[in-house]
Amino acid sequence: MTEQHETPPTGVSKALQKDIPQATVARLATYLRVLAVLADDGVAIVSSEELAVAAGVGSAKLRKDLSFLGPNGVRGVGYDVVKLRDRIEDVLGLSEGHRVVLVGAGHLGRALIGYGGFRRRGFAMVGLFDNDPAVIGTTVCGLVVRDVSELTDAVAALEPTIAVITVPDTAAQGVCDLLVDAGLQCILSFSALALDAPATVEVRRVDLAVEMQLLSFERARNAESAAEEAMSAAAAGTASVAAGDVTAVSTPIRRVPMTTSKGAVVQP
């Protein structure tokens, strides 16, 4: 168990947020997902070891990550699931939720719009845009697909905080420019291309092909490790046999009397 105390009041200073490493922020998002599941299951208290195992990290790393949030919980008891979840949401800027617009009503865009997990985590889809006359005016999960030419006026009315780009690579930069001009400062792009944006705009890119390539690498590395372990085990077995694991059996030799050329018997 870790040293913990009552969670301080909500409201995180910008200084605190700037001090948190990016890798820790990524893990905080994972802890938040686990805590949300635990809260839904009615779990009130979780130990650092249990939370670390569920999140797939070491308990020491988890405790270090959570130390950036300030003191939490009680020694020997564990973390209060709801309080820790609320604290992480506060640090990640999720307390007040986010309004999201999505540009690109193709297969990927429709799948993202239909994913209910976004709303449960504080992300409300409020606008869907495309430039295809065949889909403009259709409804996807309660949202009417609007012409991308209306984007600037729509952003002013909808007041989104995040935009998602799911258009073909050739159109991604143009859409990014439109969003920046409309005042969006947080953009998530599913394009394989790196997008140009002002330094004041945070653009994150999700390349699914790259993620699968990373999985391919891990699979190849794990297969190589397994083969090396098998070869090492086989070599160890061979060495063990060579070193004398086979028991030698000694057979007594019966000594036979010898005779001389004259026929006299000579005892050995």
For each residue, the residues with C-beta under 8 A, 3 or more apart:
1: 4 47 48 75 76 77 78
2: 48 63 66 73 75 79
3: 71 75
4: 1 71 72 73 74 75 77 78 79
5: 71 72 73 74
6: 71 72 73 83
7: 70 71 72 73 80 83 84 86 87
8: 70 71
9:
10: 86 87 90 95
11: 90
12: 16 17 90 91
13: 16 17
14: 17 18
15: 18 19
16: 12 13 19 20 68 70 91
17: 12 13 14 20 91 93
18: 14 15
19: 15 16 68
20: 16 17 24 25 28 68 91
21: 24 25
22: 25 26
23: 26 27
24: 20 21 27 28 64 65 68
25: 20 21 22 28 29 92
26: 22 23 29 30
27: 23 24 30 31 55 57 61 62 65
28: 20 24 25 31 32 65 88 91 92
29: 25 26 32 33 92
30: 26 27 33 34 55 56 57
31: 27 28 34 35 51 55 62 65 66 84 88
32: 28 29 35 36 85 88 89 92 94 121
33: 29 30 36 37 121
34: 30 31 37 38 51 54 55
35: 31 32 38 39 46 51 81 84 85 88
36: 32 33 39 40 85 120 121
37: 33 34 40 41
38: 34 35 41 43 46 54 81
39: 35 36 42 43 81 82 85
40: 36 37
41: 37 38
42: 39
43: 38 39 46 81
44: 80 81 82
45: 77 78 79 80 81
46: 35 38 43 50 51 54 78 79 81
47: 1 50 51 78 79
48: 1 2 51 52 59 62 63 66 78 79
49: 52 53 59
50: 46 47 53 54 78
51: 31 34 35 46 47 48 54 55 62 79
52: 48 49 55 57 58 59 61 62
53: 49 50 56
54: 34 38 46 50 51
55: 27 30 31 34 51 52 62
56: 30 53
57: 27 30 52 61 62 65
58: 52 61 62
59: 48 49 52 62 63
60: 63 64
61: 27 52 57 58 64 65
62: 27 31 48 51 52 55 57 58 59 65 66
63: 2 48 59 60 66 67
64: 24 60 61 67
65: 24 27 28 31 57 61 62 68
66: 2 31 48 62 63 69 72 79 84
67: 63 64
68: 16 19 20 24 65 91
69: 66 72 87 88 91
70: 7 8 16 87
71: 3 4 5 6 7 8
72: 4 5 6 7 66 69 79 80 83 84 87
73: 2 4 5 6 7 77 78 79 80 83 84
74: 4 5 77 78
75: 1 2 3 4
76: 1
77: 1 4 45 73 74
78: 1 4 45 46 47 48 50 73 74
79: 2 4 45 46 47 48 51 66 72 73 83 84
80: 7 44 45 72 73 83 84
81: 35 38 39 43 44 45 46 84 85
82: 39 44 85 86
83: 6 7 72 73 79 80 86 87
84: 7 31 35 66 72 73 79 80 81 87 88
85: 32 35 36 39 81 82 88 89
86: 7 10 82 83 89 90 95
87: 7 10 69 70 72 83 84 90 91
88: 28 31 32 35 69 84 85 91 92
89: 32 85 86 92 94 95 122
90: 10 11 12 86 87 93 94 95
91: 12 16 17 20 28 68 69 87 88
92: 25 28 29 32 88 89
93: 17 90 96
94: 32 89 90 97 98 121 122
95: 10 86 89 90
96: 93
97: 94 122 123 124
98: 94 122 123 124 160 161 162
99: 124 126 158 159 160 161 162
100: 118 123 124 125 126 127 160 161 162 163 164
101: 125 126 127 128 129 151 154 155 158 160 162 163 164 184
102: 105 109 112 113 125 127 128 129 163 164 165 166
103: 109 129 130 148 151 163 164 165 166 167 175 178 179
104: 108 109 129 130 164 165 166 167 175
105: 102 109 110 113 128 129 130 132 135 138 140 145
106: 109 110 130 166 167
107: 110 111
108: 104 111 112 166 190
109: 102 103 104 105 106 112 113 128 130 164 166
110: 105 106 107 113 114 140 141
111: 107 108 114 115
112: 102 108 109 115 118 125 164 166
113: 102 105 109 110 125 128 140 141 143
114: 110 111 140 141
115: 111 112 118
116: 119 120
117: 120 121
118: 100 112 115 121 123 124 125
119: 116 122 123 124 125
120: 36 116 117
121: 32 33 36 94 117 118
122: 89 94 97 98 119
123: 97 98 100 118 119 162
124: 97 98 99 100 118 119
125: 100 101 102 112 113 118 119 128 141 143
126: 99 100 101 143 158 160
127: 100 101 102 143 146 154 155 158 160
128: 101 102 105 109 113 125 140 143 144 145 146
129: 101 102 103 104 105 145 146 147 148 150 151 154
130: 103 104 105 106 109 135 136 145 146 147 148
131: 136 147 148 149 171
132: 105 135 136
133: 136
134:
135: 105 130 132 138 145
136: 130 131 132 133 145 146 147
137: 144 145
138: 105 135 144 145
139: 142 143 144 145
140: 105 110 113 114 128 143 145
141: 110 113 114 125
142: 139
143: 113 125 126 127 128 139 140
144: 128 137 138 139
145: 105 128 129 130 135 136 137 138 139 140
146: 127 128 129 130 136 150 151 154
147: 129 130 131 136 150
148: 103 129 130 131 151 175 178
149: 131
150: 129 146 147 153 154
151: 101 103 129 146 148 154 155 178 179 182
152: 155 156 178 181 182
153: 150 156 157
154: 101 127 129 146 150 151 157 158
155: 101 127 151 152 158 159 160 179 182 183 184
156: 152 153 159 182 183
157: 153 154
158: 99 101 126 127 154 155
159: 99 155 156
160: 98 99 100 101 126 127 155 163 184
161: 98 99 100 186
162: 98 99 100 101 123 184 186 187 188
163: 100 101 102 103 160 179 184 186 187 188
164: 100 101 102 103 104 109 112 187 188 189 190
165: 102 103 104 172 175 176 179 187 188 189 190 191 195
166: 102 103 104 106 108 109 112 190
167: 103 104 106 171 172 175 191
168: 171 172 191
169: 172 191 192 193
170:
171: 131 167 168 174 175
172: 165 167 168 169 175 176 189 191 193 195
173: 176 177 193 195 196
174: 171 177 178
175: 103 104 148 165 167 171 172 178 179
176: 165 172 173 179 180 187 189 195 196 197 203
177: 173 174 180 181
178: 103 148 151 152 174 175 181 182
179: 103 151 155 163 165 175 176 182 184 187
180: 176 177 183 184 187 197 198 201
181: 152 177 178
182: 151 152 155 156 178 179
183: 155 156 180
184: 101 155 160 162 163 179 180 187 201
185: 200 201 202
186: 161 162 163 201 202
187: 162 163 164 165 176 179 180 184 195 197 201 202 203 204
188: 162 163 164 165 203 204 205 206
189: 164 165 172 176 195 203 204 205 206
190: 108 164 165 166 205 206 207 208
191: 165 167 168 169 172 195 205
192: 169 207 209 210
193: 169 172 173
194: 205
195: 165 172 173 176 187 189 191 203 205
196: 173 176
197: 176 180 187 201 203
198: 180 201
199:
200: 185
201: 180 184 185 186 187 197 198
202: 185 186 187
203: 176 187 188 189 195 197
204: 187 188 189
205: 188 189 190 191 194 195
206: 188 189 190 211
207: 190 192 210 211
208: 190 211 212
209: 192 212 213
210: 192 207 213 214
211: 206 207 208 214 215
212: 208 209 215 216
213: 209 210 216 217
214: 210 211 217 218
215: 211 212 218 219
216: 212 213 219 220
217: 213 214 220 221
218: 214 215 221 222
219: 215 216 222 223
220: 216 217 223 224
221: 217 218 224 225
222: 218 219 225 226
223: 219 220 226 227
224: 220 221 227 228
225: 221 222 228 229
226: 222 223 229 230
227: 223 224 230 231
228: 224 225 231 232
229: 225 226 232 233
230: 226 227 233 234
231: 227 228 234 235
232: 228 229 235 236
233: 229 230 236 237
234: 230 231 237 238
235: 231 232 238 239
236: 232 233 239 240
237: 233 234 240 241
238: 234 235 241 242
239: 235 236 242 243
240: 236 237 243 245
241: 237 238 245 246
242: 238 239
243: 239 240
244:
245: 240 241
246: 241
247:
248:
249:
250:
251:
252:
253:
254:
255: 268
256:
257: 265 266 267 268
258: 265 266 268
259: 263 264 265 266
260: 263 264 266
261:
262:
263: 259 260
264: 259 260
265: 257 258 259
266: 257 258 259 260
267: 257
268: 255 257 258
